[in-house]
Amino acid sequence: MNARVILLAGPSGSGKTSLLRRVGAKRLKLDNFYRNGDEAGMPLVGGGTTGGAGRREAMSRIDWDHPDSWDAERAMRAILDLCAVGRTEVPVYSIPDNAAVGRAGLDIGRAHAFVAEGVFAAELIDRCRAEGVLAAALVLRRPRIATWWFRLRRDLVERRKPPAVLLRRGLRLAREEPGRIRAWMAQGCRAVSRRQCEATIAEHIGSFAVPGNRADGVI
Protein backbone atom coordinates (compact mmCIF):
# COMPACT_ATOMS: atom_id res chain seq x y z
CA MET A 1 0.00 0.00 0.00
CA ASN A 2 1.52 3.31 -1.08
CA ALA A 3 -1.27 5.87 -1.00
CA ARG A 4 -0.66 9.61 -1.15
CA VAL A 5 -2.50 12.42 0.54
CA ILE A 6 -4.19 15.53 -0.85
CA LEU A 7 -4.22 18.22 1.84
CA LEU A 8 -7.29 20.43 1.54
CA ALA A 9 -7.49 23.63 3.57
CA GLY A 10 -10.19 26.26 3.49
CA PRO A 11 -12.33 28.42 5.76
CA SER A 12 -14.87 26.69 7.95
CA GLY A 13 -18.09 26.57 5.94
CA SER A 14 -16.42 26.82 2.55
CA GLY A 15 -17.96 23.54 1.40
CA LYS A 16 -15.07 21.09 1.72
CA THR A 17 -17.21 18.23 3.03
CA SER A 18 -19.92 18.46 0.37
CA LEU A 19 -17.28 18.79 -2.35
CA LEU A 20 -15.54 15.59 -1.26
CA ARG A 21 -18.84 13.76 -1.06
CA ARG A 22 -19.63 14.86 -4.63
CA VAL A 23 -16.27 13.78 -6.05
CA GLY A 24 -16.25 10.49 -4.12
CA ALA A 25 -12.92 10.91 -2.31
CA LYS A 26 -11.88 8.98 0.77
CA ARG A 27 -11.67 11.54 3.58
CA LEU A 28 -9.69 12.01 6.77
CA LYS A 29 -11.44 14.70 8.81
CA LEU A 30 -8.67 16.69 10.48
CA ASP A 31 -11.14 18.41 12.83
CA ASN A 32 -11.24 15.12 14.76
CA PHE A 33 -7.75 15.90 16.04
CA TYR A 34 -8.70 18.97 18.09
CA ARG A 35 -7.36 18.89 21.63
CA ASN A 36 -9.81 18.58 24.52
CA GLY A 37 -10.97 21.95 25.76
CA ASP A 38 -10.03 21.24 29.41
CA GLU A 39 -6.35 20.69 28.60
CA ALA A 40 -3.86 23.17 29.98
CA GLY A 41 -2.07 25.40 27.48
CA MET A 42 -5.00 25.92 25.12
CA PRO A 43 -4.73 29.20 23.15
CA LEU A 44 -7.16 31.98 24.05
CA VAL A 45 -8.78 34.58 21.79
CA GLY A 46 -6.77 37.77 22.24
CA GLY A 47 -3.63 35.93 23.35
CA GLY A 48 -2.44 33.82 26.24
CA THR A 49 -3.27 30.24 27.15
CA THR A 50 -5.34 28.35 29.68
CA GLY A 51 -3.48 27.54 32.87
CA GLY A 52 -3.72 24.84 35.49
CA ALA A 53 -6.48 26.58 37.45
CA GLY A 54 -9.74 27.96 36.17
CA ARG A 55 -9.55 26.09 32.88
CA ARG A 56 -13.30 25.57 32.71
CA GLU A 57 -13.94 29.28 33.10
CA ALA A 58 -11.50 29.98 30.28
CA MET A 59 -12.94 27.31 27.95
CA SER A 60 -15.45 29.74 26.44
CA ARG A 61 -12.53 31.95 25.33
CA ILE A 62 -10.46 29.24 23.64
CA ASP A 63 -9.34 30.15 20.12
CA TRP A 64 -10.37 27.06 18.16
CA ASP A 65 -8.97 28.64 14.99
CA HIS A 66 -5.42 28.68 16.37
CA PRO A 67 -3.17 25.74 15.35
CA ASP A 68 -2.22 25.13 18.99
CA SER A 69 -5.80 24.00 19.68
CA TRP A 70 -5.11 21.03 17.42
CA ASP A 71 -2.89 17.92 17.66
CA ALA A 72 -0.73 17.92 14.53
CA GLU A 73 1.34 14.93 15.70
CA ARG A 74 -1.63 12.60 15.97
CA ALA A 75 -3.03 13.82 12.67
CA MET A 76 0.29 13.15 10.95
CA ARG A 77 0.50 9.64 12.38
CA ALA A 78 -2.97 8.90 11.00
CA ILE A 79 -1.97 10.15 7.55
CA LEU A 80 1.15 7.99 7.51
CA ASP A 81 -0.85 4.94 8.62
CA LEU A 82 -3.33 5.47 5.78
CA CYS A 83 -0.54 5.92 3.27
CA ALA A 84 1.32 2.82 4.46
CA VAL A 85 -1.43 0.29 5.23
CA GLY A 86 -4.71 1.94 4.19
CA ARG A 87 -6.30 2.09 7.62
CA THR A 88 -6.00 3.86 10.95
CA GLU A 89 -7.94 4.74 14.09
CA VAL A 90 -9.10 8.31 14.65
CA PRO A 91 -10.78 10.17 17.50
CA VAL A 92 -14.45 11.07 17.23
CA TYR A 93 -14.54 14.71 18.30
CA SER A 94 -17.66 16.46 19.58
CA ILE A 95 -17.54 20.22 18.99
CA PRO A 96 -20.40 20.98 21.44
CA ASP A 97 -18.55 18.94 24.12
CA ASN A 98 -15.10 20.36 23.27
CA ALA A 99 -13.73 16.83 23.58
CA ALA A 100 -13.18 13.49 21.91
CA VAL A 101 -16.09 11.20 22.77
CA GLY A 102 -14.80 7.97 21.23
CA ARG A 103 -12.66 6.41 18.53
CA ALA A 104 -13.44 4.95 15.13
CA GLY A 105 -11.62 3.02 12.43
CA LEU A 106 -10.98 4.55 9.02
CA ASP A 107 -10.20 2.32 6.04
CA ILE A 108 -9.47 3.72 2.58
CA GLY A 109 -9.33 0.29 1.00
CA ARG A 110 -7.07 0.15 -2.04
CA ALA A 111 -7.40 3.86 -2.87
CA HIS A 112 -4.14 5.28 -4.15
CA ALA A 113 -5.00 8.79 -2.92
CA PHE A 114 -7.19 10.27 -0.21
CA VAL A 115 -7.98 13.74 1.14
CA ALA A 116 -7.10 15.09 4.58
CA GLU A 117 -9.24 18.19 5.02
CA GLY A 118 -9.59 20.88 7.63
CA VAL A 119 -8.64 24.42 8.53
CA PHE A 120 -5.22 23.19 9.73
CA ALA A 121 -4.35 21.06 6.71
CA ALA A 122 -1.62 23.47 5.61
CA GLU A 123 0.23 22.84 8.89
CA LEU A 124 1.14 19.39 7.54
CA ILE A 125 2.42 20.33 4.07
CA ASP A 126 6.12 20.31 4.90
CA ARG A 127 5.86 17.09 6.91
CA CYS A 128 3.97 15.26 4.18
CA ARG A 129 6.38 16.48 1.54
CA ALA A 130 9.36 15.34 3.63
CA GLU A 131 7.76 11.89 4.05
CA GLY A 132 7.19 11.65 0.29
CA VAL A 133 3.41 11.20 0.61
CA LEU A 134 2.11 14.60 -0.60
CA ALA A 135 0.03 14.47 -3.79
CA ALA A 136 -1.26 18.08 -3.68
CA ALA A 137 -1.98 20.92 -1.27
CA LEU A 138 -5.05 23.01 -2.04
CA VAL A 139 -7.04 25.79 -0.43
CA LEU A 140 -10.69 26.10 -1.42
CA ARG A 141 -11.67 29.71 -2.11
CA ARG A 142 -15.22 30.92 -2.63
CA PRO A 143 -17.12 34.22 -2.08
CA ARG A 144 -16.74 35.32 1.53
CA ILE A 145 -20.44 36.05 2.04
CA ALA A 146 -21.34 32.52 0.87
CA THR A 147 -18.86 30.98 3.29
CA TRP A 148 -20.18 33.12 6.16
CA TRP A 149 -23.80 32.15 5.48
CA PHE A 150 -23.22 28.40 5.02
CA ARG A 151 -21.01 28.27 8.12
CA LEU A 152 -23.61 30.04 10.27
CA ARG A 153 -26.48 27.90 8.98
CA ARG A 154 -24.54 24.67 9.58
CA ASP A 155 -23.36 25.66 13.06
CA LEU A 156 -26.85 26.69 14.14
CA VAL A 157 -28.44 23.48 12.85
CA GLU A 158 -25.78 21.36 14.58
CA ARG A 159 -25.94 23.50 17.75
CA ARG A 160 -22.16 23.63 17.85
CA LYS A 161 -22.11 26.60 20.24
CA PRO A 162 -24.62 29.12 21.65
CA PRO A 163 -25.98 31.42 18.88
CA ALA A 164 -24.27 34.53 20.27
CA VAL A 165 -20.90 32.75 20.21
CA LEU A 166 -21.49 31.56 16.65
CA LEU A 167 -22.37 35.06 15.46
CA ARG A 168 -19.29 36.65 17.05
CA ARG A 169 -16.99 33.94 15.77
CA GLY A 170 -18.55 34.02 12.31
CA LEU A 171 -18.04 37.74 11.92
CA ARG A 172 -14.45 37.47 13.14
CA LEU A 173 -13.70 34.64 10.70
CA ALA A 174 -15.25 36.58 7.82
CA ARG A 175 -13.00 39.56 8.57
CA GLU A 176 -9.93 37.34 8.84
CA GLU A 177 -10.68 35.12 5.84
CA PRO A 178 -8.58 36.91 3.16
CA GLY A 179 -5.56 36.94 5.46
CA ARG A 180 -5.99 33.27 6.32
CA ILE A 181 -6.15 32.30 2.66
CA ARG A 182 -2.97 34.28 1.97
CA ALA A 183 -1.30 32.52 4.90
CA TRP A 184 -2.31 29.07 3.62
CA MET A 185 -0.95 29.97 0.21
CA ALA A 186 2.30 31.11 1.81
CA GLN A 187 2.53 27.70 3.50
CA GLY A 188 2.32 26.01 0.10
CA CYS A 189 -1.38 25.64 -0.80
CA ARG A 190 -2.64 26.39 -4.29
CA ALA A 191 -5.83 28.46 -4.20
CA VAL A 192 -8.58 26.88 -6.29
CA SER A 193 -12.24 27.45 -7.07
CA ARG A 194 -14.78 24.76 -6.27
CA ARG A 195 -14.68 23.45 -9.82
CA GLN A 196 -10.90 23.41 -9.98
CA CYS A 197 -10.75 21.70 -6.58
CA GLU A 198 -13.17 18.96 -7.64
CA ALA A 199 -11.27 18.36 -10.86
CA THR A 200 -7.85 18.22 -9.22
CA ILE A 201 -9.00 15.72 -6.61
CA ALA A 202 -10.85 13.66 -9.21
CA GLU A 203 -7.67 13.38 -11.27
CA HIS A 204 -5.61 12.22 -8.30
CA ILE A 205 -8.11 9.61 -7.13
CA GLY A 206 -9.09 8.48 -10.63
CA SER A 207 -12.71 9.50 -10.18
CA PHE A 208 -15.19 10.04 -12.99
CA ALA A 209 -17.74 11.59 -10.60
CA VAL A 210 -17.16 15.06 -12.07
CA PRO A 211 -17.24 14.52 -15.85
CA GLY A 212 -16.12 17.38 -18.05
CA ASN A 213 -13.91 19.04 -15.44
CA ARG A 214 -10.21 19.66 -15.77
CA ALA A 215 -7.80 20.55 -12.99
CA ASP A 216 -6.77 23.71 -14.79
CA GLY A 217 -10.37 24.92 -14.78
CA VAL A 218 -10.83 24.46 -18.54
CA ILE A 219 -13.98 22.62 -19.65
N, C-alpha and C positions, 0 to 999 in steps of 0.2 A: 504494500500500500504506500503510495507516494503522492498523496493529495497536496494541493496548494490552496492557499487562502486568499480570498479577495476581501480586503478591509474596506468597509463602507461606513464613512462618517456622515454626519449631517445633523442639523438642528432637530431637537425633539419635536415631533409632529410633522416632519417634512415628508413622511410617506414611505419610509424605508421598509417597514413591515409589509404593507400592501404591495409594494413593488416586488419584493422577493417572492411573495405568494403568487403574483401574476407570472413571474418568469420561471417559477418552479425550482428555485435554488434551495439547497440544503443550508440551514441557517444556524449559526451560533449566536445567541442573544447575549451581547456583552453586558447589558444592564443587569444580568443575573449575578455579576461579580461585584456589585456594590458592597461596601463594608456595612456591617450592622451599625445602626445609628447610635447605640449606647457605648460604642468603643471610644476609648480615649484617643485624643489626637485628631479628631475629625475637623475638617476646615469649616470655618464659620463665615457667613456672608458679612462682608466688611473687614475681614481679616481675623487672624487669631485661630485658635483651635480649642476644642473641648478639653477640659482637664480631668483630673481624677475625681473631683467632687462637683456635684451639680450638673452632671452630664445630661440628665433627663430634662432639666430646665433649659439647657442649651440646644436640645435636639431640634426644636422648632426653628433654630437659626442656622442649622447646618447648610452649607453650600453644596448641594448635590450636583452642581455643574462644575465643581472643581475636581481635577484628576485625583487628588488625594482622598476623595471619598470613595474611591474605587480600587480594587485589588488587581493591579496589572499582572502580578506574578502568577496568580491562579488562572487568570484569563489566558496568559501565554502558555501555561502548561496544558490547558485544555486544547488550544490550537495545535500544539505539537503532537498531542495524543491523536487528534483527528487526522492530522497529516500522516502520521506514522502507521496507525492501526485502524483508523476509520471510526473510532468510538471513544467516548470519554464519559465522565460523570460531572454534572454541573449543578450548582446550587439552584434552588427555586426561590427567587427573591420576591418578597411582597413589599411593594412601594408603600401602601398604607401603613404596614407594620414596621417599616424601616429595618427589615431584617430578613435573613434567609429563613424560610419555613419548611425546608425539606431539600431533598436532592433527587435528581432524575438522570437517567441515562440518555445519551445522545449518540445516535448511530447514523453515519452518512453513507453506509453501505459501500458500494464500489465507486462512488462519485470521485472524479479526479480533481474537482475543485468545489469549494464551498465558500459561503460568505459569513464573515464575522462582522456584525453590525452594531453600532452604538455611537453615542456622542464621544466616546473615548477611543474609538478605533485607531485614530491617528497616533495615539501614544505607542502603538505596537509596530509601527512601520519599520523603524530601524531594526528592531529585534527580529521581525519576520524576515527582513531582507538578509540579515546576518546569518540566519538559520537556513537560508535558501528555500523558503517556503512561500514567499510572496508572489502572488500572481498579478495583483493590481491593488492600488490604493485610490479610492474615489471619495469625493464628497458630493452629496446630492444637494443641488441648489434649486430652489423654486421661489416664487414671489413671497416676500416676507409676510404679507397680510394673510396669504393662504396658509402658511405654516402656523401663524399665530392662531387662526380660527380653528384649524383641525386639531392643534394641540389642546386648546381650551376645551373643545367639544369632547375629545377623547378623555381628558383628565376629569372632567365633570361626570361623564357617564360612568367611568371606572371608580369614581370617588377616591382618587389618589391622595388628595389632601383637602382641607376645608376650602370652600370657594374663594374666600378672601386671599388665602395663601396662593391659590392657583392664579388668580388675577394679578397679584403683585409679581409673582415669578414670571408669568407670561409676558407682561409688559417689559420686565427687565431683560428677558431673553430676546424679545423682539428688538430692543435697542442695541443689544450686544451682538446680534446675529451677523452683520457684515464683518465685524472684527473677528468673530470666531471662524467664519469661513476663510478669511485671509490667513488666520493662524493655522488652520488645518492644511491649507495649501502650502504654507511655509514649511510644514512638517513633512510634506511630500505627497499630499493628496492631489488628484486631478479633479477640478470642479466640472461636474457634468449636469446636464438637464435630466429630467426623468426619462425621456426617450433614449438619450445617450447611455444613461446608467443601465437601463434594461438591456440594451443591445450589447454593451460591453460584458455584462454578466452572462448573458445568453451565449455569447461566443466562447467564454471561458469554460462554461459548464456543458457546452454542446447542446443547448436547449433550442427547440424550435417553437417555444411557446409565444415568441414575439416575432412572427413572420414579417418580413419586409423591413426590419430595422437593421441598421448598421452602426457599429461602435463609433464611427466618426460623425454620426448624426445625419448622414445622407440616406435618403430613401430611394 
